[in-house]
Amino acid sequence: MINRRSFLKKSSRAMLAGSAFGMLCTKSAIADCTGAVLTDALISRFKSRIQGMVILPIDSGYATSRLIFNTRFNPYPVVIVRAVSESDIARTIEFARTNNIALALRSGGHSYIGASGGSGIILD
């Protein structure tokens, strides 16, 4: 089990890595990071394949887009995808699976247990 000091040390290293994608690891992150590794090029390629909106933590609409109906939960996803077609949905699922990123589905965000949020990708 990880203690508080180790957790804070690892999480601060991940944040200091300079990624615009939240707590995911980047190539510049410390070697003991165990999350998915996303590069700017990988995100750019993904965004170019999606017809709908791809919202990242650095985007102006992120603060309101990440919220769900139940304010008990406060998710900070690394990517929010607002799909407009079946191909957007398929590509988002493929991207999450290929990069080993948790995927949450949201249709209104009214999940009582907070299942429509998370720290990975939210497919809206």
ZAGU-698706 format. One record per residue (C-alpha): x, y, z; residue in three letters. Coordinates in pm, whole numbers. Layout:
# residues N
<pt><px>X</px><py>Y</py><pz>Z</pz><type>ALA</type></pt>
...
# end
This chain:
# residues 124
<pt><px>0</px><py>0</py><pz>0</pz><type>MET</type></pt>
<pt><px>126</px><py>345</py><pz>-87</pz><type>ILE</type></pt>
<pt><px>168</px><py>592</py><pz>197</pz><type>ASN</type></pt>
<pt><px>66</px><py>957</py><pz>189</pz><type>ARG</type></pt>
<pt><px>419</px><py>1088</py><pz>135</pz><type>ARG</type></pt>
<pt><px>483</px><py>857</py><pz>-162</pz><type>SER</type></pt>
<pt><px>148</px><py>946</py><pz>-314</pz><type>PHE</type></pt>
<pt><px>213</px><py>1320</py><pz>-288</pz><type>LEU</type></pt>
<pt><px>563</px><py>1281</py><pz>-428</pz><type>LYS</type></pt>
<pt><px>445</px><py>1077</py><pz>-729</pz><type>LYS</type></pt>
<pt><px>143</px><py>1295</py><pz>-801</pz><type>SER</type></pt>
<pt><px>345</px><py>1617</py><pz>-781</pz><type>SER</type></pt>
<pt><px>601</px><py>1474</py><pz>-1020</pz><type>ARG</type></pt>
<pt><px>328</px><py>1388</py><pz>-1269</pz><type>ALA</type></pt>
<pt><px>182</px><py>1739</py><pz>-1243</pz><type>MET</type></pt>
<pt><px>521</px><py>1902</py><pz>-1280</pz><type>LEU</type></pt>
<pt><px>583</px><py>1707</py><pz>-1598</pz><type>ALA</type></pt>
<pt><px>408</px><py>1990</py><pz>-1782</pz><type>GLY</type></pt>
<pt><px>132</px><py>1790</py><pz>-1942</pz><type>SER</type></pt>
<pt><px>-183</px><py>1969</py><pz>-2049</pz><type>ALA</type></pt>
<pt><px>-370</px><py>1643</py><pz>-2006</pz><type>PHE</type></pt>
<pt><px>-411</px><py>1626</py><pz>-1629</pz><type>GLY</type></pt>
<pt><px>-265</px><py>1342</py><pz>-1425</pz><type>MET</type></pt>
<pt><px>-166</px><py>1117</py><pz>-1714</pz><type>LEU</type></pt>
<pt><px>203</px><py>1059</py><pz>-1761</pz><type>CYS</type></pt>
<pt><px>397</px><py>1219</py><pz>-2039</pz><type>THR</type></pt>
<pt><px>729</px><py>1121</py><pz>-2187</pz><type>LYS</type></pt>
<pt><px>892</px><py>1386</py><pz>-1970</pz><type>SER</type></pt>
<pt><px>737</px><py>1241</py><pz>-1652</pz><type>ALA</type></pt>
<pt><px>932</px><py>1050</py><pz>-1393</pz><type>ILE</type></pt>
<pt><px>1006</px><py>685</py><pz>-1475</pz><type>ALA</type></pt>
<pt><px>803</px><py>544</py><pz>-1183</pz><type>ASP</type></pt>
<pt><px>476</px><py>685</py><pz>-1320</pz><type>CYS</type></pt>
<pt><px>240</px><py>399</py><pz>-1399</pz><type>THR</type></pt>
<pt><px>-37</px><py>574</py><pz>-1596</pz><type>GLY</type></pt>
<pt><px>-92</px><py>604</py><pz>-1968</pz><type>ALA</type></pt>
<pt><px>165</px><py>796</py><pz>-2169</pz><type>VAL</type></pt>
<pt><px>13</px><py>1057</py><pz>-2400</pz><type>LEU</type></pt>
<pt><px>206</px><py>1295</py><pz>-2618</pz><type>THR</type></pt>
<pt><px>87</px><py>1615</py><pz>-2782</pz><type>ASP</type></pt>
<pt><px>120</px><py>1441</py><pz>-3121</pz><type>ALA</type></pt>
<pt><px>-99</px><py>1151</py><pz>-3009</pz><type>LEU</type></pt>
<pt><px>-370</px><py>1386</py><pz>-2883</pz><type>ILE</type></pt>
<pt><px>-350</px><py>1598</py><pz>-3199</pz><type>SER</type></pt>
<pt><px>-387</px><py>1289</py><pz>-3418</pz><type>ARG</type></pt>
<pt><px>-688</px><py>1177</py><pz>-3212</pz><type>PHE</type></pt>
<pt><px>-850</px><py>1521</py><pz>-3235</pz><type>LYS</type></pt>
<pt><px>-806</px><py>1526</py><pz>-3613</pz><type>SER</type></pt>
<pt><px>-1002</px><py>1200</py><pz>-3642</pz><type>ARG</type></pt>
<pt><px>-1302</px><py>1324</py><pz>-3439</pz><type>ILE</type></pt>
<pt><px>-1580</px><py>1528</py><pz>-3601</pz><type>GLN</type></pt>
<pt><px>-1731</px><py>1637</py><pz>-3268</pz><type>GLY</type></pt>
<pt><px>-1567</px><py>1832</py><pz>-2989</pz><type>MET</type></pt>
<pt><px>-1260</px><py>1715</py><pz>-2800</pz><type>VAL</type></pt>
<pt><px>-1226</px><py>1914</py><pz>-2479</pz><type>ILE</type></pt>
<pt><px>-897</px><py>1913</py><pz>-2287</pz><type>LEU</type></pt>
<pt><px>-814</px><py>2057</py><pz>-1942</pz><type>PRO</type></pt>
<pt><px>-645</px><py>2356</py><pz>-2112</pz><type>ILE</type></pt>
<pt><px>-962</px><py>2451</py><pz>-2305</pz><type>ASP</type></pt>
<pt><px>-1188</px><py>2730</py><pz>-2183</pz><type>SER</type></pt>
<pt><px>-1503</px><py>2515</py><pz>-2173</pz><type>GLY</type></pt>
<pt><px>-1345</px><py>2238</py><pz>-1966</pz><type>TYR</type></pt>
<pt><px>-1452</px><py>2370</py><pz>-1625</pz><type>ALA</type></pt>
<pt><px>-1822</px><py>2342</py><pz>-1700</pz><type>THR</type></pt>
<pt><px>-1799</px><py>2043</py><pz>-1936</pz><type>SER</type></pt>
<pt><px>-1643</px><py>1818</py><pz>-1674</pz><type>ARG</type></pt>
<pt><px>-1924</px><py>1862</py><pz>-1419</pz><type>LEU</type></pt>
<pt><px>-2195</px><py>1602</py><pz>-1369</pz><type>ILE</type></pt>
<pt><px>-2542</px><py>1637</py><pz>-1218</pz><type>PHE</type></pt>
<pt><px>-2454</px><py>1490</py><pz>-877</pz><type>ASN</type></pt>
<pt><px>-2227</px><py>1753</py><pz>-722</pz><type>THR</type></pt>
<pt><px>-2107</px><py>1499</py><pz>-467</pz><type>ARG</type></pt>
<pt><px>-1864</px><py>1386</py><pz>-737</pz><type>PHE</type></pt>
<pt><px>-1603</px><py>1617</py><pz>-882</pz><type>ASN</type></pt>
<pt><px>-1446</px><py>1445</py><pz>-1185</pz><type>PRO</type></pt>
<pt><px>-1138</px><py>1573</py><pz>-1365</pz><type>TYR</type></pt>
<pt><px>-1120</px><py>1376</py><pz>-1690</pz><type>PRO</type></pt>
<pt><px>-818</px><py>1410</py><pz>-1915</pz><type>VAL</type></pt>
<pt><px>-1033</px><py>1423</py><pz>-2229</pz><type>VAL</type></pt>
<pt><px>-1402</px><py>1491</py><pz>-2287</pz><type>ILE</type></pt>
<pt><px>-1537</px><py>1385</py><pz>-2626</pz><type>VAL</type></pt>
<pt><px>-1871</px><py>1515</py><pz>-2748</pz><type>ARG</type></pt>
<pt><px>-1940</px><py>1270</py><pz>-3026</pz><type>ALA</type></pt>
<pt><px>-2157</px><py>1362</py><pz>-3323</pz><type>VAL</type></pt>
<pt><px>-2140</px><py>1032</py><pz>-3511</pz><type>SER</type></pt>
<pt><px>-2098</px><py>661</py><pz>-3466</pz><type>GLU</type></pt>
<pt><px>-1744</px><py>687</py><pz>-3601</pz><type>SER</type></pt>
<pt><px>-1658</px><py>936</py><pz>-3323</pz><type>ASP</type></pt>
<pt><px>-1780</px><py>683</py><pz>-3069</pz><type>ILE</type></pt>
<pt><px>-1585</px><py>397</py><pz>-3229</pz><type>ALA</type></pt>
<pt><px>-1265</px><py>602</py><pz>-3254</pz><type>ARG</type></pt>
<pt><px>-1292</px><py>719</py><pz>-2894</pz><type>THR</type></pt>
<pt><px>-1338</px><py>363</py><pz>-2769</pz><type>ILE</type></pt>
<pt><px>-1046</px><py>250</py><pz>-2983</pz><type>GLU</type></pt>
<pt><px>-826</px><py>535</py><pz>-2853</pz><type>PHE</type></pt>
<pt><px>-912</px><py>456</py><pz>-2489</pz><type>ALA</type></pt>
<pt><px>-851</px><py>84</py><pz>-2538</pz><type>ARG</type></pt>
<pt><px>-524</px><py>131</py><pz>-2729</pz><type>THR</type></pt>
<pt><px>-383</px><py>375</py><pz>-2473</pz><type>ASN</type></pt>
<pt><px>-518</px><py>192</py><pz>-2166</pz><type>ASN</type></pt>
<pt><px>-726</px><py>487</py><pz>-2046</pz><type>ILE</type></pt>
<pt><px>-1046</px><py>445</py><pz>-1843</pz><type>ALA</type></pt>
<pt><px>-1360</px><py>534</py><pz>-2038</pz><type>LEU</type></pt>
<pt><px>-1684</px><py>664</py><pz>-1888</pz><type>ALA</type></pt>
<pt><px>-2004</px><py>712</py><pz>-2085</pz><type>LEU</type></pt>
<pt><px>-2220</px><py>1015</py><pz>-2017</pz><type>ARG</type></pt>
<pt><px>-2566</px><py>1081</py><pz>-2147</pz><type>SER</type></pt>
<pt><px>-2693</px><py>1371</py><pz>-1943</pz><type>GLY</type></pt>
<pt><px>-2459</px><py>1309</py><pz>-1648</pz><type>GLY</type></pt>
<pt><px>-2739</px><py>1207</py><pz>-1411</pz><type>HIS</type></pt>
<pt><px>-2568</px><py>899</py><pz>-1264</pz><type>SER</type></pt>
<pt><px>-2644</px><py>880</py><pz>-892</pz><type>TYR</type></pt>
<pt><px>-2321</px><py>688</py><pz>-829</pz><type>ILE</type></pt>
<pt><px>-2102</px><py>918</py><pz>-1037</pz><type>GLY</type></pt>
<pt><px>-2042</px><py>661</py><pz>-1312</pz><type>ALA</type></pt>
<pt><px>-2072</px><py>927</py><pz>-1583</pz><type>SER</type></pt>
<pt><px>-1754</px><py>1099</py><pz>-1462</pz><type>GLY</type></pt>
<pt><px>-1401</px><py>990</py><pz>-1394</pz><type>GLY</type></pt>
<pt><px>-1037</px><py>1069</py><pz>-1448</pz><type>SER</type></pt>
<pt><px>-995</px><py>912</py><pz>-1792</pz><type>GLY</type></pt>
<pt><px>-1199</px><py>987</py><pz>-2103</pz><type>ILE</type></pt>
<pt><px>-1563</px><py>1091</py><pz>-2083</pz><type>ILE</type></pt>
<pt><px>-1759</px><py>1005</py><pz>-2395</pz><type>LEU</type></pt>
<pt><px>-2056</px><py>1239</py><pz>-2401</pz><type>ASP</type></pt>
# end
